[in-house]
Amino acid sequence: MSLFLFSNSVKRDPEVERWLDERTDELGDIAARWFGLMRDCGDDVRELLHDGHPTACVLDAAFGYVDVFTSHVNVGFYRGSELEDPRGMLLGSGRLMRHVKLTPETPIDDQSLTALIQTAYADMRARVA
């Protein structure tokens, strides 16, 4: 079982906060909302900027991230290929990583995306236990 580990993850990273604060448009609001949900998954959630985007970890094992692009936001999962996705929201073809692409003009299935985030967190929590 390979995990993506970050020994420098912290409870609240000022760099992540700065990254979120700098994105004041609608895409930034979308990213902040979903990263906030990742942060709230449990007391063992840590974070850092990795490859220029906020990454959420269970202790030091990455489980999710957000990234803002020109016209969309990705909410991604480091072991997304292994998550149950009954709504078919996850995109990507890599061995492990998957993401959900969000745009301001497309309605978000809040319940399904929330479930994916909670499932990714629970899955990683079980892996690090």
N, C-alpha and C positions, 0 to 999 in steps of 0.2 A: 504494500500500500504506500504510494508516494503522496506526500503532502507538500504543499507549497508553504514553507515556513518563513516567518519573519521575526527574528529575535528582537528587532527594534520597534515592534508594535507597542502602542501605549493606550491607556484608557481613553484619553482625548488628546489628539494630536493638533497642536496649534496650526500646523501646515494644512491639515485637512480643513480646519475651520476657515482659514484664509482662502483656500481653494473654493469652498462653498460660498463664502461672503463675496468673492470677486465675480460670481456669476449671478447677476441681478435680474436677468431676463426670465422669461417663462421656462426655458430649458433648465436654467439654474434652479428654479423653484421645483421642477419635477425631480431633478437629481437630489436636491436637499431632502425632499419628502421621502424618497425611497431609501436614501442612505440613513436617514433618521430612523426608519423602521429597522434597518439592520443593526444600528447602534442599540436599539431598545430590545433586542432579542434576549439579552441576558447580561448578568454582571460580569461574565467572563469575556465579553466582547472587547476587543482591542482594535486599534486602527492605525493606519499610516498612509502616506502617499506612496504608491508604487507605480512606476511608469507614468507618473504625472496624473494619476487619478486616485480618489479615495478608495481604500480597500479595507474591508471589515474582516476580522479574524476571530476565531475562538482561541483565546490565549495567543499563540503565535502562528496558528494554522489558518490561512486565508480561506474564506468561504464565499465572499461576495464583493462586488465593487460597483461603482457608478462612473460613467464617463459622459461628457457632453461633447457633441459634435456640432457641425454647422446647423443642422436642421432636426436633430434627434438626440435622444439620450439612450445609452445602453445601461441596463441593469443586468450585471453579469454574475455568473456563478462558476467558481473554479472547478467544481466537479459536477457541472450541470448536466453532462451526458448521462449521469447516473441517477438523476432526480426523476421522480414521476412527474409527468407533465400532461395531465388529462386534457387540457385545453389546447395543447400544441403551441404554446407561446414561445418556447425556447428555439432560438436560431443558432446556427453555427455547425461546423462540420469537423472541428478538431477532436482529438482523442478524448479530452475531458471537458474543456470549457464550453459554455453556452451562454447566451444573453437574450434578453427581451428588449426589443427596440420600441421606444416610446416617442411619439411625436405629439405636439400640442393639439393638432387637429383630429387625432384619432382617440376615441374614448378608451380609457384604461379599464381593464377588468381588475378592479382593485382587489377583490376577494381572491382571485387566482394568483395574482402577483404576490400578494401578502402570504398566501400559502406556500408559494415557491421559496420566498425568503425564509420563512419559518422552517420549512423542510430542509433547506440548505444549511441553516444554522444547526438544527437538530442532528442532521447527518454528520456534520463536522464535529460537533460536540461528542457524538458517539465514537468517532474515529480517534479523537485525542484522549478519550477516557482510558 
